[in-house]
């Protein structure tokens, strides 16, 4: 299920989830850890709560305490979870949920009054006494189906309580970026997972949104020429497609946005099971089926929730629900499970996005180049190239032991990670088998990759071990513009991230 130029990878992607932003999964990553000395580990990151303005106080961006946020792993290929890491959050105020209070008024006419802010002074790695709000969470490993499997509570080393750091309020609170980084680092926990010899690591907290996209102009009927305007990205020579967009961070509408990340790094041997070493993964968020609002709410009792846990958000491969699934089915996709993805098959085998791009740009391309291209959209139906890239995986690269067409990220844990400095932002298409769609790393430019794939790049030879290779999925004649360097002009690469867990950059400060 490829998608192309898009909204942020999964920000506000379906009508219903726009009403539930705390459960909106924005991006999902799974990759072989590339931190030095961590080659035997896999990292999974699920980002939630989209489009966070750093200055979004006074309450900032807490998780929903009634929700279950999950990362699922299928290690045998039946499109059903074999392992699930489930996170549940609680929120609290000091003083038995009454919060910090000040004595206000002259002697004889004093009142004890709760303060309106989530902190009453500076906060650091050494002292968090001035915090007036806290979030903690429980982590549960579920083996087997999420609803019926065996549940095991996971605890931090030394039985420490899992805590989530406050968001990056600003530099009067945390001194500077280094101060906030040191503070956030204290919330990285070592955990022991049953059956794993080595310890895993967990972090939940605010991060800089790693996704880059030319958001506003893209959804204004692609209000730019989506082809590289330079001979090479970033060369500045203007010798690419006439009038084409060039790479510039100013094209990234998410450059000043944060997200909330759930990150877990686990030993490879603990997640591969008895399969072939390739795993599929996705993230979901679920709520109890019924929510009754309290007409007289308090901090710790705003509503009563009950009923079966109901999935309201889902994300595996990027950009699927935005520009592949039709509006009428977006909410259905959000609540569906990979094993049932056959119901969405037409969106993959006969995608509408290429036809829309053809309508928008064919005449302009022919006029600019003096050509008479009949159609910009690929003509191979069904689109076996897209089915392979996003529903089954590539044989010998990231295909599971059993092949069940379904939407998830697939990672071959046996392909060694590449250090950040050696990664190609174009992943497999950039002759880098350790990148998207073999899993997804934070620096992979999935917008450009997916746009090129949906317009037929896999019908033409791509580099494999340095050699142009025809994958046999379709023919060059099937994709008239399959070799064109489509782009949204918003560059992404591994240098924009950290090289250590949890990899995503320190969030933007709410106040400098």
NUSE-197284 format. One record per residue (C-alpha): residue in three letters; residue number from 1; x, y, z. Coordinates in steps of 0.1 Angstrom, whole numbers, plus 5000, padded with zeros to 4 digits. Example, Ala and Ser with C-alpha at 12.3 -4.5 7.8 and 13.67 -1.06 7.14 Angstrom:
2
['ALA',1,[5123,4955,5078]];
['SER',2,[5137,4989,5071]];
This chain:
512
['UNK',1,[5000,5000,5000]];
['UNK',2,[5021,5028,4988]];
['UNK',3,[5012,5064,4992]];
['UNK',4,[5028,5095,4979]];
['UNK',5,[5031,5131,4988]];
['UNK',6,[5011,5134,5019]];
['UNK',7,[5001,5148,5052]];
['UNK',8,[5026,5141,5079]];
['UNK',9,[5030,5104,5079]];
['UNK',10,[4998,5097,5098]];
['UNK',11,[4988,5130,5114]];
['UNK',12,[4950,5135,5114]];
['UNK',13,[4946,5108,5088]];
['UNK',14,[4910,5098,5093]];
['UNK',15,[4878,5117,5102]];
['UNK',16,[4872,5100,5136]];
['UNK',17,[4908,5102,5149]];
['UNK',18,[4908,5140,5144]];
['UNK',19,[4885,5140,5174]];
['UNK',20,[4909,5119,5195]];
['UNK',21,[4943,5135,5190]];
['UNK',22,[4958,5118,5221]];
['UNK',23,[4953,5085,5204]];
['UNK',24,[4964,5096,5169]];
['UNK',25,[4995,5076,5159]];
['UNK',26,[5016,5099,5138]];
['UNK',27,[5046,5077,5128]];
['UNK',28,[5059,5042,5134]];
['UNK',29,[5095,5030,5131]];
['UNK',30,[5112,4996,5134]];
['UNK',31,[5148,4992,5126]];
['UNK',32,[5180,4973,5136]];
['UNK',33,[5196,4995,5162]];
['UNK',34,[5225,5015,5149]];
['UNK',35,[5238,5028,5181]];
['UNK',36,[5274,5016,5186]];
['UNK',37,[5275,4983,5204]];
['UNK',38,[5238,4976,5200]];
['UNK',39,[5238,4955,5168]];
['UNK',40,[5219,4927,5184]];
['UNK',41,[5189,4948,5192]];
['UNK',42,[5158,4961,5174]];
['UNK',43,[5143,4995,5181]];
['UNK',44,[5106,5003,5177]];
['UNK',45,[5092,5038,5181]];
['UNK',46,[5055,5047,5180]];
['UNK',47,[5048,5085,5179]];
['UNK',48,[5015,5099,5191]];
['UNK',49,[4997,5133,5195]];
['UNK',50,[5004,5152,5162]];
['UNK',51,[5013,5188,5154]];
['UNK',52,[5023,5197,5189]];
['UNK',53,[5032,5234,5192]];
['UNK',54,[5061,5236,5217]];
['UNK',55,[5044,5265,5235]];
['UNK',56,[5011,5246,5239]];
['UNK',57,[5006,5252,5276]];
['UNK',58,[4995,5254,5303]];
['UNK',59,[4986,5217,5301]];
['UNK',60,[5008,5206,5272]];
['UNK',61,[5004,5170,5259]];
['UNK',62,[4995,5142,5282]];
['UNK',63,[4986,5107,5271]];
['UNK',64,[4950,5094,5276]];
['UNK',65,[4949,5075,5309]];
['UNK',66,[4920,5054,5297]];
['UNK',67,[4938,5043,5265]];
['UNK',68,[4960,5013,5258]];
['UNK',69,[4989,5021,5234]];
['UNK',70,[5004,4990,5218]];
['UNK',71,[5033,4979,5196]];
['UNK',72,[5025,4945,5179]];
['UNK',73,[5049,4920,5164]];
['UNK',74,[5041,4892,5140]];
['UNK',75,[5070,4868,5137]];
['UNK',76,[5056,4840,5116]];
['UNK',77,[5037,4858,5088]];
['UNK',78,[5001,4851,5096]];
['UNK',79,[4993,4888,5100]];
['UNK',80,[4983,4883,5137]];
['UNK',81,[5003,4896,5166]];
['UNK',82,[5025,4871,5184]];
['UNK',83,[5039,4896,5208]];
['UNK',84,[5024,4929,5220]];
['UNK',85,[5040,4956,5242]];
['UNK',86,[5011,4974,5258]];
['UNK',87,[5014,5008,5276]];
['UNK',88,[4989,5022,5300]];
['UNK',89,[4992,5057,5316]];
['UNK',90,[4981,5074,5348]];
['UNK',91,[4982,5110,5357]];
['UNK',92,[4985,5126,5391]];
['UNK',93,[4990,5158,5411]];
['UNK',94,[5009,5162,5443]];
['UNK',95,[4991,5162,5476]];
['UNK',96,[4966,5135,5469]];
['UNK',97,[4956,5150,5435]];
['UNK',98,[4950,5184,5451]];
['UNK',99,[4982,5199,5435]];
['UNK',100,[5006,5225,5448]];
['UNK',101,[4987,5253,5467]];
['UNK',102,[4998,5287,5479]];
['UNK',103,[4986,5307,5509]];
['UNK',104,[4971,5338,5495]];
['UNK',105,[4958,5369,5514]];
['UNK',106,[4967,5389,5546]];
['UNK',107,[4966,5374,5581]];
['UNK',108,[4930,5368,5591]];
['UNK',109,[4918,5366,5555]];
['UNK',110,[4939,5339,5540]];
['UNK',111,[4930,5311,5516]];
['UNK',112,[4949,5281,5504]];
['UNK',113,[4946,5282,5466]];
['UNK',114,[4958,5256,5441]];
['UNK',115,[4982,5270,5414]];
['UNK',116,[4972,5268,5377]];
['UNK',117,[5006,5257,5363]];
['UNK',118,[5022,5222,5359]];
['UNK',119,[5054,5235,5376]];
['UNK',120,[5062,5261,5402]];
['UNK',121,[5099,5265,5396]];
['UNK',122,[5129,5251,5378]];
['UNK',123,[5132,5214,5370]];
['UNK',124,[5164,5194,5363]];
['UNK',125,[5178,5160,5363]];
['UNK',126,[5188,5165,5399]];
['UNK',127,[5156,5179,5412]];
['UNK',128,[5120,5176,5401]];
['UNK',129,[5104,5188,5433]];
['UNK',130,[5088,5218,5415]];
['UNK',131,[5067,5196,5392]];
['UNK',132,[5029,5200,5398]];
['UNK',133,[5019,5172,5374]];
['UNK',134,[5031,5137,5368]];
['UNK',135,[5025,5108,5344]];
['UNK',136,[5035,5072,5350]];
['UNK',137,[5028,5041,5330]];
['UNK',138,[5027,5003,5332]];
['UNK',139,[5042,4981,5305]];
['UNK',140,[5027,4947,5298]];
['UNK',141,[5040,4920,5275]];
['UNK',142,[5012,4899,5259]];
['UNK',143,[5022,4867,5242]];
['UNK',144,[4996,4855,5217]];
['UNK',145,[4965,4874,5206]];
['UNK',146,[4963,4908,5224]];
['UNK',147,[4928,4901,5237]];
['UNK',148,[4934,4865,5249]];
['UNK',149,[4971,4860,5252]];
['UNK',150,[4993,4855,5283]];
['UNK',151,[5001,4888,5301]];
['UNK',152,[5033,4895,5320]];
['UNK',153,[5040,4928,5337]];
['UNK',154,[5073,4943,5328]];
['UNK',155,[5092,4962,5355]];
['UNK',156,[5122,4985,5354]];
['UNK',157,[5155,4975,5369]];
['UNK',158,[5153,4979,5407]];
['UNK',159,[5115,4979,5404]];
['UNK',160,[5116,5017,5396]];
['UNK',161,[5083,5032,5386]];
['UNK',162,[5080,5041,5349]];
['UNK',163,[5077,5078,5346]];
['UNK',164,[5072,5102,5317]];
['UNK',165,[5091,5135,5317]];
['UNK',166,[5073,5168,5315]];
['UNK',167,[5072,5183,5280]];
['UNK',168,[5099,5209,5271]];
['UNK',169,[5081,5238,5287]];
['UNK',170,[5109,5262,5281]];
['UNK',171,[5144,5273,5291]];
['UNK',172,[5134,5292,5323]];
['UNK',173,[5121,5258,5335]];
['UNK',174,[5149,5236,5322]];
['UNK',175,[5178,5262,5317]];
['UNK',176,[5186,5252,5282]];
['UNK',177,[5184,5223,5257]];
['UNK',178,[5213,5205,5274]];
['UNK',179,[5194,5207,5307]];
['UNK',180,[5163,5193,5292]];
['UNK',181,[5182,5165,5275]];
['UNK',182,[5199,5155,5308]];
['UNK',183,[5165,5156,5325]];
['UNK',184,[5148,5134,5298]];
['UNK',185,[5177,5109,5299]];
['UNK',186,[5168,5100,5334]];
['UNK',187,[5135,5086,5320]];
['UNK',188,[5153,5059,5299]];
['UNK',189,[5147,5026,5318]];
['UNK',190,[5165,4992,5316]];
['UNK',191,[5139,4964,5317]];
['UNK',192,[5140,4927,5318]];
['UNK',193,[5117,4908,5294]];
['UNK',194,[5110,4872,5301]];
['UNK',195,[5132,4849,5281]];
['UNK',196,[5157,4876,5272]];
['UNK',197,[5192,4873,5284]];
['UNK',198,[5200,4910,5277]];
['UNK',199,[5181,4939,5291]];
['UNK',200,[5158,4959,5269]];
['UNK',201,[5154,4997,5271]];
['UNK',202,[5122,5019,5273]];
['UNK',203,[5115,5056,5270]];
['UNK',204,[5083,5075,5267]];
['UNK',205,[5084,5113,5263]];
['UNK',206,[5082,5143,5241]];
['UNK',207,[5106,5145,5210]];
['UNK',208,[5111,5167,5180]];
['UNK',209,[5087,5154,5153]];
['UNK',210,[5112,5134,5130]];
['UNK',211,[5088,5134,5100]];
['UNK',212,[5094,5161,5073]];
['UNK',213,[5068,5170,5047]];
['UNK',214,[5057,5200,5026]];
['UNK',215,[5023,5198,5042]];
['UNK',216,[5003,5229,5034]];
['UNK',217,[5012,5232,4997]];
['UNK',218,[5008,5194,4992]];
['UNK',219,[4972,5194,5003]];
['UNK',220,[4965,5225,4982]];
['UNK',221,[4963,5202,4951]];
['UNK',222,[5001,5199,4952]];
['UNK',223,[5008,5236,4948]];
['UNK',224,[5044,5231,4936]];
['UNK',225,[5062,5211,4909]];
['UNK',226,[5069,5178,4927]];
['UNK',227,[5101,5169,4908]];
['UNK',228,[5137,5177,4918]];
['UNK',229,[5147,5211,4903]];
['UNK',230,[5185,5206,4908]];
['UNK',231,[5207,5181,4890]];
['UNK',232,[5213,5165,4923]];
['UNK',233,[5194,5172,4956]];
['UNK',234,[5210,5202,4973]];
['UNK',235,[5234,5211,4945]];
['UNK',236,[5216,5245,4939]];
['UNK',237,[5224,5245,4902]];
['UNK',238,[5188,5245,4889]];
['UNK',239,[5196,5220,4863]];
['UNK',240,[5169,5195,4871]];
['UNK',241,[5133,5196,4860]];
['UNK',242,[5123,5231,4848]];
['UNK',243,[5105,5249,4877]];
['UNK',244,[5109,5218,4899]];
['UNK',245,[5110,5222,4937]];
['UNK',246,[5145,5221,4953]];
['UNK',247,[5155,5207,4987]];
['UNK',248,[5152,5232,5015]];
['UNK',249,[5143,5227,5052]];
['UNK',250,[5120,5257,5048]];
['UNK',251,[5097,5233,5029]];
['UNK',252,[5092,5212,5061]];
['UNK',253,[5060,5224,5077]];
['UNK',254,[5067,5202,5108]];
['UNK',255,[5101,5218,5115]];
['UNK',256,[5087,5234,5146]];
['UNK',257,[5065,5206,5158]];
['UNK',258,[5069,5180,5186]];
['UNK',259,[5053,5146,5191]];
['UNK',260,[5051,5121,5220]];
['UNK',261,[5072,5090,5215]];
['UNK',262,[5069,5055,5229]];
['UNK',263,[5103,5038,5223]];
['UNK',264,[5114,5003,5232]];
['UNK',265,[5146,4985,5222]];
['UNK',266,[5147,4947,5226]];
['UNK',267,[5171,4919,5218]];
['UNK',268,[5165,4905,5183]];
['UNK',269,[5164,4870,5197]];
['UNK',270,[5134,4878,5219]];
['UNK',271,[5111,4889,5190]];
['UNK',272,[5120,4867,5161]];
['UNK',273,[5104,4835,5175]];
['UNK',274,[5107,4804,5153]];
['UNK',275,[5102,4823,5120]];
['UNK',276,[5129,4832,5095]];
['UNK',277,[5142,4863,5113]];
['UNK',278,[5120,4888,5095]];
['UNK',279,[5092,4903,5116]];
['UNK',280,[5062,4925,5109]];
['UNK',281,[5051,4953,5132]];
['UNK',282,[5025,4980,5137]];
['UNK',283,[5011,5002,5165]];
['UNK',284,[4976,5007,5177]];
['UNK',285,[4957,5028,5203]];
['UNK',286,[4925,5016,5219]];
['UNK',287,[4898,5029,5242]];
['UNK',288,[4870,5012,5262]];
['UNK',289,[4839,5011,5241]];
['UNK',290,[4818,5034,5263]];
['UNK',291,[4827,5068,5278]];
['UNK',292,[4802,5086,5300]];
['UNK',293,[4811,5122,5309]];
['UNK',294,[4810,5133,5345]];
['UNK',295,[4788,5165,5346]];
['UNK',296,[4808,5176,5376]];
['UNK',297,[4843,5166,5367]];
['UNK',298,[4873,5166,5390]];
['UNK',299,[4910,5161,5380]];
['UNK',300,[4909,5124,5386]];
['UNK',301,[4873,5117,5376]];
['UNK',302,[4863,5134,5343]];
['UNK',303,[4844,5104,5330]];
['UNK',304,[4835,5067,5335]];
['UNK',305,[4848,5043,5309]];
['UNK',306,[4836,5007,5303]];
['UNK',307,[4831,4979,5278]];
['UNK',308,[4855,4960,5255]];
['UNK',309,[4887,4976,5245]];
['UNK',310,[4881,4991,5210]];
['UNK',311,[4909,5000,5185]];
['UNK',312,[4906,5035,5172]];
['UNK',313,[4941,5041,5157]];
['UNK',314,[4965,5020,5136]];
['UNK',315,[4997,5025,5118]];
['UNK',316,[5023,5003,5102]];
['UNK',317,[5038,5015,5069]];
['UNK',318,[5037,5053,5065]];
['UNK',319,[5012,5073,5044]];
['UNK',320,[4987,5045,5039]];
['UNK',321,[4955,5059,5054]];
['UNK',322,[4962,5094,5042]];
['UNK',323,[4964,5089,5004]];
['UNK',324,[4956,5053,4997]];
['UNK',325,[4924,5045,5016]];
['UNK',326,[4893,5063,5004]];
['UNK',327,[4877,5087,5029]];
['UNK',328,[4847,5064,5033]];
['UNK',329,[4869,5036,5046]];
['UNK',330,[4895,5056,5066]];
['UNK',331,[4879,5050,5100]];
['UNK',332,[4873,5013,5091]];
['UNK',333,[4910,5010,5083]];
['UNK',334,[4920,5026,5117]];
['UNK',335,[4900,5000,5135]];
['UNK',336,[4909,4970,5114]];
['UNK',337,[4936,4943,5118]];
['UNK',338,[4963,4933,5093]];
['UNK',339,[4948,4898,5089]];
['UNK',340,[4916,4914,5074]];
['UNK',341,[4933,4937,5050]];
['UNK',342,[4919,4919,5020]];
['UNK',343,[4889,4942,5022]];
['UNK',344,[4911,4971,5011]];
['UNK',345,[4927,4953,4982]];
['UNK',346,[4913,4975,4955]];
['UNK',347,[4930,5006,4970]];
['UNK',348,[4964,4988,4964]];
['UNK',349,[4959,4970,4931]];
['UNK',350,[4942,5000,4915]];
['UNK',351,[4954,5031,4935]];
['UNK',352,[4937,5064,4928]];
['UNK',353,[4967,5087,4937]];
['UNK',354,[4986,5082,4905]];
['UNK',355,[4955,5090,4885]];
['UNK',356,[4950,5122,4905]];
['UNK',357,[4986,5132,4899]];
['UNK',358,[4982,5125,4862]];
['UNK',359,[4951,5148,4861]];
['UNK',360,[4970,5176,4879]];
['UNK',361,[5003,5175,4860]];
['UNK',362,[5001,5156,4826]];
['UNK',363,[4993,5186,4805]];
['UNK',364,[5018,5208,4822]];
['UNK',365,[5046,5182,4818]];
['UNK',366,[5039,5177,4781]];
['UNK',367,[5038,5215,4776]];
['UNK',368,[5071,5220,4795]];
['UNK',369,[5090,5192,4779]];
['UNK',370,[5074,5193,4744]];
['UNK',371,[5064,5157,4748]];
['UNK',372,[5031,5138,4743]];
['UNK',373,[5031,5114,4772]];
['UNK',374,[4998,5096,4772]];
['UNK',375,[4996,5091,4810]];
['UNK',376,[5019,5098,4839]];
['UNK',377,[5003,5070,4859]];
['UNK',378,[5016,5035,4857]];
['UNK',379,[4996,5012,4836]];
['UNK',380,[5003,4978,4851]];
['UNK',381,[4972,4964,4867]];
['UNK',382,[4970,4949,4892]];
['UNK',383,[4999,4969,4908]];
['UNK',384,[5020,4939,4918]];
['UNK',385,[5049,4963,4925]];
['UNK',386,[5029,4980,4952]];
['UNK',387,[5015,4947,4966]];
['UNK',388,[5051,4935,4970]];
['UNK',389,[5065,4967,4984]];
['UNK',390,[5038,4972,5011]];
['UNK',391,[5017,4940,5015]];
['UNK',392,[5040,4910,5011]];
['UNK',393,[5076,4922,5013]];
['UNK',394,[5104,4913,4989]];
['UNK',395,[5116,4877,4988]];
['UNK',396,[5150,4874,5003]];
['UNK',397,[5149,4909,5018]];
['UNK',398,[5119,4914,5042]];
['UNK',399,[5094,4887,5034]];
['UNK',400,[5082,4867,5064]];
['UNK',401,[5083,4829,5066]];
['UNK',402,[5046,4827,5057]];
['UNK',403,[5033,4853,5032]];
['UNK',404,[5000,4869,5042]];
['UNK',405,[4992,4901,5023]];
['UNK',406,[4987,4927,5049]];
['UNK',407,[4997,4962,5058]];
['UNK',408,[5026,4964,5083]];
['UNK',409,[5062,4973,5085]];
['UNK',410,[5085,4943,5078]];
['UNK',411,[5121,4941,5091]];
['UNK',412,[5147,4915,5083]];
['UNK',413,[5166,4914,5116]];
['UNK',414,[5195,4896,5099]];
['UNK',415,[5205,4926,5077]];
['UNK',416,[5231,4945,5097]];
['UNK',417,[5223,4981,5106]];
['UNK',418,[5243,5009,5089]];
['UNK',419,[5258,5037,5110]];
['UNK',420,[5240,5070,5107]];
['UNK',421,[5268,5085,5085]];
['UNK',422,[5264,5057,5060]];
['UNK',423,[5226,5056,5057]];
['UNK',424,[5209,5065,5025]];
['UNK',425,[5177,5085,5031]];
['UNK',426,[5162,5065,5001]];
['UNK',427,[5166,5032,5019]];
['UNK',428,[5165,5001,4996]];
['UNK',429,[5160,5024,4965]];
['UNK',430,[5193,5041,4975]];
['UNK',431,[5212,5008,4976]];
['UNK',432,[5208,5006,5014]];
['UNK',433,[5190,4973,5024]];
['UNK',434,[5189,4984,5060]];
['UNK',435,[5163,5011,5053]];
['UNK',436,[5127,5015,5042]];
['UNK',437,[5108,4995,5032]];
['UNK',438,[5130,4970,5051]];
['UNK',439,[5116,4985,5083]];
['UNK',440,[5118,5022,5087]];
['UNK',441,[5145,5044,5103]];
['UNK',442,[5138,5079,5115]];
['UNK',443,[5160,5095,5088]];
['UNK',444,[5144,5076,5059]];
['UNK',445,[5127,5100,5035]];
['UNK',446,[5096,5080,5031]];
['UNK',447,[5076,5108,5013]];
['UNK',448,[5101,5108,4984]];
['UNK',449,[5105,5071,4984]];
['UNK',450,[5068,5063,4984]];
['UNK',451,[5060,5090,4958]];
['UNK',452,[5085,5074,4934]];
['UNK',453,[5073,5039,4941]];
['UNK',454,[5036,5048,4936]];
['UNK',455,[5046,5064,4902]];
['UNK',456,[5064,5032,4891]];
['UNK',457,[5100,5033,4902]];
['UNK',458,[5100,4995,4908]];
['UNK',459,[5091,4989,4871]];
['UNK',460,[5126,5002,4863]];
['UNK',461,[5160,4987,4875]];
['UNK',462,[5170,4998,4910]];
['UNK',463,[5205,4994,4926]];
['UNK',464,[5211,4962,4945]];
['UNK',465,[5246,4958,4958]];
['UNK',466,[5256,4985,4934]];
['UNK',467,[5242,4969,4903]];
['UNK',468,[5210,4980,4885]];
['UNK',469,[5185,4952,4889]];
['UNK',470,[5151,4946,4874]];
['UNK',471,[5129,4931,4901]];
['UNK',472,[5105,4916,4876]];
['UNK',473,[5074,4931,4891]];
['UNK',474,[5065,4952,4860]];
['UNK',475,[5082,4966,4829]];
['UNK',476,[5097,5000,4822]];
['UNK',477,[5070,5006,4796]];
['UNK',478,[5044,5003,4824]];
['UNK',479,[5057,5035,4841]];
['UNK',480,[5064,5064,4818]];
['UNK',481,[5078,5086,4846]];
['UNK',482,[5092,5058,4868]];
['UNK',483,[5127,5072,4868]];
['UNK',484,[5117,5107,4876]];
['UNK',485,[5131,5121,4910]];
['UNK',486,[5098,5130,4925]];
['UNK',487,[5100,5149,4958]];
['UNK',488,[5081,5173,4981]];
['UNK',489,[5113,5193,4986]];
['UNK',490,[5115,5186,5023]];
['UNK',491,[5148,5169,5030]];
['UNK',492,[5153,5142,5056]];
['UNK',493,[5183,5122,5067]];
['UNK',494,[5199,5105,5097]];
['UNK',495,[5220,5135,5106]];
['UNK',496,[5188,5152,5119]];
['UNK',497,[5184,5125,5146]];
['UNK',498,[5205,5113,5175]];
['UNK',499,[5227,5082,5171]];
['UNK',500,[5217,5068,5205]];
['UNK',501,[5184,5055,5219]];
['UNK',502,[5158,5068,5217]];
['UNK',503,[5172,5083,5185]];
['UNK',504,[5147,5111,5180]];
['UNK',505,[5160,5146,5186]];
['UNK',506,[5154,5167,5217]];
['UNK',507,[5120,5184,5214]];
['UNK',508,[5116,5221,5205]];
['UNK',509,[5115,5244,5235]];
['UNK',510,[5083,5262,5243]];
['UNK',511,[5102,5293,5253]];
['UNK',512,[5138,5302,5246]];
